[in-house]
Amino acid sequence: FKIDGRDLRADVSIPLETAVLGGPAPAPTLTGTVELTIPPNSSSGKVMRLRGKGLPAAGSKPAGDLFLSVRVALPDPADPELEALMRKRRAARGG
């Protein structure tokens, strides 16, 4: 986590199919892992906010928020089906 005032910032890695189709993804918080709902067609860099999941409230200061940056992670090792699909898509676009 990176601290930004009362807020926290972190990355959450998701597979390509979740980025395209949307769906659940595990996300870290200070109190454990939660299930984050990724909307369809989410690009790397999309930021999602979890209210009240940043630094805990202290005195008169309210709890901060947690900002999660989506990072699309390709499979390792490479997925031959995914490569074939991308080659087909590239050819259809004339590339």
C-alpha positions in Angstrom: 0.0 0.0 0.0 1.0 3.6 -0.6 -0.2 6.2 1.9 -1.8 9.4 0.6 -3.1 11.3 3.6 -5.8 9.2 5.1 -6.3 7.3 1.8 -4.4 4.2 0.6 -3.4 3.3 -3.0 -2.6 -0.1 -4.3 -2.7 -2.2 -7.5 -4.9 -5.1 -8.3 -3.9 -7.5 -11.0 -6.6 -9.1 -13.1 -6.5 -11.6 -16.0 -7.3 -10.3 -19.5 -10.7 -12.1 -19.6 -11.9 -10.3 -16.4 -10.8 -7.0 -18.0 -12.8 -7.7 -21.1 -15.9 -9.5 -19.6 -15.9 -8.1 -16.1 -16.3 -10.1 -13.0 -15.0 -10.6 -9.5 -11.3 -10.1 -8.5 -9.6 -10.4 -5.1 -8.4 -7.1 -3.7 -6.2 -6.4 -0.7 -7.3 -4.2 2.2 -5.9 -3.6 5.6 -8.4 -6.0 7.1 -8.0 -8.8 4.6 -9.0 -9.6 1.0 -12.3 -8.5 -0.4 -14.0 -9.3 -3.7 -13.9 -6.3 -6.1 -16.4 -6.3 -9.0 -14.6 -5.3 -12.2 -16.8 -3.7 -14.8 -16.6 -5.1 -18.4 -14.1 -3.4 -20.7 -11.8 -2.2 -17.9 -8.3 -1.0 -19.0 -5.1 -1.0 -17.1 -4.9 2.2 -15.0 -8.7 2.3 -14.2 -9.0 3.4 -10.6 -11.7 2.0 -8.3 -12.5 3.4 -4.9 -13.5 1.5 -1.8 -14.9 4.0 0.7 -13.7 3.7 4.3 -11.1 1.0 3.5 -8.1 3.3 3.8 -6.4 4.2 7.1 -8.8 3.7 10.0 -10.6 6.6 11.7 -8.5 8.3 14.4 -9.9 10.9 16.7 -11.8 13.4 14.7 -10.4 12.2 11.4 -12.7 9.8 9.4 -11.5 6.6 7.8 -9.8 7.1 4.5 -10.6 5.4 1.2 -8.7 2.7 -0.7 -8.0 3.5 -4.3 -7.2 0.4 -6.4 -5.5 0.7 -9.9 -6.4 -2.1 -12.2 -3.5 -3.9 -13.9 -4.2 -6.4 -16.6 -1.9 -9.4 -16.3 -1.3 -11.7 -19.2 -1.0 -15.4 -18.5 2.5 -16.8 -17.8 3.3 -19.1 -19.5 1.7 -17.7 -22.7 -1.8 -19.1 -23.6 -1.7 -20.5 -27.2 -5.5 -20.0 -27.5 -5.2 -16.4 -26.5 -2.4 -15.8 -29.0 -4.4 -17.5 -31.8 -7.4 -15.3 -31.0 -5.3 -12.1 -31.0 -3.6 -13.1 -34.3 -7.1 -13.7 -35.8 -8.3 -10.3 -34.5 -5.2 -8.5 -35.9 -5.7 -10.1 -39.3 -9.4 -9.1 -39.3 -8.4 -5.5 -38.7 -5.9 -5.7 -41.6 -2.8 -5.7 -39.4 
